[in-house]
């Protein structure tokens, strides 16, 4: 699936770059169809935040045909989020007013690893960014079926690291995740604040990987 966006060709360090490094340094068994999971997530992201890329009538993304079964499944995930927004005023406002796929770059972002300071040029791309509130959030698809499984997913998939990374690039003090279950279409949400457990855990994760990235880049 080709995304015409040039964001992934940029030279700054992204959270995805840290993930790639972690997979090299600490490989672990992969369960399920990872490519399919990524594909589903990308389609739903586009349906929600980049509708101009999607032809809903002909079931294409960026002009490329999508398997009808997968496309219709993604439509159900999209509808689940839309239905949740009718019950959740905050989500409703996010869908109405947030900037989508908003790119931010931080040149010379400072890091501290055990008292050792270094810098990297960093980047991130928000699913949702609320300029007036100066914070944003992320949309996920997840296999979790319960709140407990969703909370475990935040740690297991390093979404805490992602959110801390984005918050520190933007200098924001709040963040949020909405996740739609691929199993039962439940919509989970989590709000994150600078200094709370999720933020601190995520920052610790990214500082360790950022230092290793800096070392390999020398």
C-alpha positions in Angstrom: 0.0 0.0 0.0 1.7 3.2 -1.2 1.3 6.4 0.8 2.2 9.4 -1.4 3.1 11.4 1.7 6.9 12.3 1.9 6.9 12.4 5.7 8.6 9.0 6.0 11.4 10.2 3.7 12.5 12.9 6.1 15.8 12.7 7.9 14.8 13.6 11.4 14.4 10.8 14.0 10.9 9.5 14.5 9.3 7.2 17.0 9.1 4.6 14.2 12.9 4.8 13.9 13.1 4.0 17.6 10.8 1.1 17.1 13.0 -0.2 14.2 16.1 0.1 16.4 14.4 -1.7 19.3 13.4 -4.6 17.0 17.0 -5.0 16.0 18.4 -4.8 19.5 15.7 -6.8 21.3 13.9 -9.1 18.8 10.9 -11.0 20.1 8.5 -13.4 18.5 5.7 -11.9 16.4 2.2 -13.2 16.9 -0.6 -12.9 14.3 -0.5 -11.3 10.9 1.5 -8.1 11.5 1.3 -6.8 7.9 -2.5 -7.2 8.0 -2.7 -5.4 11.3 -0.6 -2.5 10.0 -2.7 -2.4 6.8 -6.0 -2.3 8.7 -4.7 0.5 10.9 -3.5 2.5 7.9 -6.9 2.2 6.1 -8.8 3.2 9.2 -6.5 6.2 9.8 -7.1 7.3 6.3 -10.8 6.9 6.5 -10.9 9.1 9.7 -8.2 11.7 9.1 -7.3 11.6 5.4 -10.6 11.1 3.6 -9.2 12.6 0.4 -7.0 9.5 -0.1 -10.0 7.1 0.1 -12.6 6.4 -2.7 -15.4 4.9 -0.6 -17.4 4.0 -3.7 -14.7 2.1 -5.5 -13.0 0.8 -2.3 -9.5 2.2 -3.1 -6.8 4.0 -1.1 -4.5 6.3 -3.1 -6.0 4.8 -6.2 -5.1 1.3 -5.2 -7.9 -1.3 -4.8 -8.4 -2.7 -1.3 -9.8 -6.2 -0.7 -13.5 -5.6 -0.3 -13.8 -7.7 2.8 -11.0 -5.7 4.5 -12.4 -2.4 3.3 -15.9 -3.1 4.7 -14.3 -4.3 7.9 -12.5 -1.0 8.2 -15.7 0.9 7.5 -17.2 -0.9 10.5 -14.3 0.3 12.6 -14.8 3.8 11.3 -18.5 3.7 12.1 -17.8 2.4 15.6 -15.7 5.5 16.3 -18.3 7.8 14.8 -21.0 6.2 16.9 -18.8 6.7 20.0 -18.4 10.4 19.1 -22.2 10.8 19.5 -21.8 9.7 23.1 -18.5 11.4 23.8 -18.5 15.2 23.4 -14.7 15.4 23.5 -14.2 12.9 20.7 -17.0 14.7 18.7 -15.0 17.9 19.0 -11.8 16.2 18.0 -13.4 14.8 14.9 -14.8 18.2 14.0 -12.0 20.6 14.9 -8.6 18.8 15.1 -6.0 19.3 12.5 -5.2 15.9 11.1 -1.8 14.3 10.1 -0.1 17.4 11.5 3.8 17.2 11.1 6.0 18.7 13.8 9.8 18.9 13.8 12.1 19.8 16.7 15.6 20.7 15.5 18.3 19.9 18.1 15.9 18.4 20.7 17.9 17.9 23.9 18.0 14.5 25.7 19.5 13.4 29.0 20.5 9.8 29.6 21.9 9.3 33.1 23.3 12.8 33.2 24.8 12.6 29.7 23.2 15.3 27.4 22.9 14.9 23.6 20.7 16.2 20.9 18.8 14.8 17.9 16.6 16.4 15.2 13.2 14.8 15.8 9.8 14.6 14.1 6.3 13.3 14.7 3.0 13.3 12.8 -0.2 13.7 14.8 -3.4 11.9 13.9 -5.1 14.7 15.7 -3.8 18.1 16.9 -5.9 20.7 18.6 -4.0 24.1 18.2 -6.2 26.1 20.5 -5.6 23.6 23.4 -2.0 22.9 22.4 -2.3 19.1 22.6 -3.3 16.2 20.5 -3.7 12.5 20.3 -3.6 9.2 18.5 -6.0 6.8 16.8 -5.3 3.0 17.1 -6.9 -0.2 16.1 -6.4 -3.0 18.7 -7.2 -6.6 19.4 -8.1 -5.8 23.0 -11.7 -6.7 24.0 -11.6 -5.3 27.6 -10.3 -2.2 29.4 -7.5 -4.3 31.1 -6.3 -5.7 27.7 -6.3 -2.1 26.3 -4.2 -0.9 29.2 -1.7 -3.8 28.6 -1.6 -2.9 24.9 -0.4 0.6 25.8 2.7 -0.8 27.4 3.2 -3.9 25.1 3.1 -1.9 21.9 5.0 1.1 23.4 2.1 3.5 22.8 3.3 5.2 26.1 6.7 5.8 24.4 5.0 7.2 21.4 2.8 9.6 23.4 5.7 10.9 25.5 7.7 11.4 22.3 5.0 13.4 20.7 4.3 15.4 23.8 7.9 16.4 24.2 8.4 17.4 20.6 5.3 19.6 20.8 5.9 20.8 24.4 2.3 19.7 25.3 1.2 18.7 28.7 -1.7 16.5 27.8 -2.4 13.7 25.3 -4.9 11.0 24.5 -5.4 7.7 22.7 -8.6 6.4 21.2 -8.5 2.8 20.1 -11.1 0.7 18.3 -11.3 -3.0 19.0 -11.0 -5.2 15.9 -12.7 -8.0 17.9 -15.9 -6.4 19.3 -15.8 -2.8 18.0 -15.5 -1.3 21.5 -13.9 2.1 21.6 -11.3 2.6 24.4 -9.8 5.9 25.4 -7.0 7.0 27.6 -6.0 10.5 28.6 -2.3 11.1 29.5 -0.8 14.0 31.5 2.8 15.1 31.7 4.3 13.5 34.9 1.8 10.7 35.2 2.7 7.0 35.1 2.2 6.5 31.4 4.1 9.6 30.4 7.0 8.8 32.8 7.2 5.2 31.6 7.1 6.3 27.9 9.7 9.0 28.4 12.1 6.5 30.1 11.6 4.1 27.2 12.3 6.7 24.5 15.3 8.3 26.3 17.0 4.9 26.5 16.4 4.2 22.8 17.2 7.7 21.7 20.6 7.4 23.4 21.3 4.1 21.6 20.2 5.7 18.3 22.5 8.6 18.9 25.4 6.2 19.6 24.8 4.2 16.4 24.5 7.4 14.4 28.0 8.6 15.4 
